[in-house]
Amino acid sequence: MRAENAASGVAAAVVAEPAAAAADSGQRFIALLLPLNSKAFKPAVTQLKTGVLAAEKAYGDGSEPPVRVFDSGEKDEDVLAQYNKAVNEGAAAVIGPLTRSAVNYLADNGSFPVPVVALNSFDEQTLRRPNLYSFSLSVEQEAASLARQLAADGVHNPAVLVGAGTLNQRMHAGFATAWLDALGSDPLVVEVGDSVAGYAALKTRLAGEGVDAIFLATNVRQARKLRPYLGSEVPIYASSQINAGTMANTALVDLTGVRYLEMPWLANPDDPIYAVFPRVRTNSADLERLFALGIDAWRVAVALSTTDGNVAIDGLSGTLSIGAGGVVQRDMQFKTISLPGKTPLPVADTHLP
């Protein structure tokens, strides 16, 4: 998700004027900064924009600044130009930008007189700035949330089964870092390959290590291969990556008993409180998560623009609060995979309610 092209001359002229808090002209607004014409990001942009506008309609009472949409383009320099334009024209808060590259460029080159709710995660290169917040569907943050909840519930010796690939390594890193922070120790880490040849010995090895919980830092395909070899004596957990949407019964059988973190919008889709959103849901869990992120991004931006930075929101994407370094934390609930109408397999100690 990077945009490395050089800025246009027009963009450069706007960038030369740093953002400053606009005089109160009675026309304050919430700026939504997205690459509206990007083919690559079109599905994400559509869901985020729809979510933000739906939140304004459902939760707004007329006292909040209205939403104005700005086309950020895909070049980092153009994103900064549009950001400066929005702030100079009276933005009370900004939602966006979308890509991590643009977030880092904005952090390095922008000024922040108003709250900015970036829709991507920070990384090691991100310059942390007052009024710059990260609100995302980061797998690292989700894995960290899982680690904190397991630690709080009395798990002492978890094992992380890590598949190959960058995303799986990021899940592992998020879990391990949070576990070290919580208990001062490292979890057991087991690298697992695609071949099932070594899976048969896993259960015995983990039992010998005294493991009392297992986290699958793998993709769905590999989780389906692993799960039957792990038994049901120890609770098995995963991130929401294991739920891509409607799953066939064969997949549900393979993954029965796995507990995963899920946002309320997907964990409780029939909750009557969601009747305020007249929406036909898609079959894609990823798209629905982006819609929920848009809803909650509006609520976070409004809260930050009217308070001293304290956020406590029961959102569609989780229970939201501001964590260290301006990261919006999402605490979610557990779901257990099972066949429709079937009771999930019992485990010796489920730890979590």
ABEGO torsion letter per residue (X at the ends): XBBABBBBAAAAAAAABBBBBBBBAGABBBBBBBBAABAAAAAAAAAAAAAAAAAAAAABAGABBBBBBBBAEABAAAAAAAAAAAAAAGBABBBOBABAAAAAAAAAABBBABBBBBABBBBAABBBBBGBBBBBABAAAAAAAAAAAAAAAGBABBBBBBBBEAAAAAAAAAAAAAAAAAAGBBBBBBBBBABAAAAAAAAAAAAAAGBABBBBBBBAAAAAAAAAAAEAABBBBBBAAABAEBBBAAAAAAABGBBBBBBAAAABAABAAAAABBBBBBABAAAAAAAAAAAAAAAAAAAAAABAGBBBBBBAAEBBBBBBGGBBBBBBBBBBBBBBGBBBBBBABAGBX
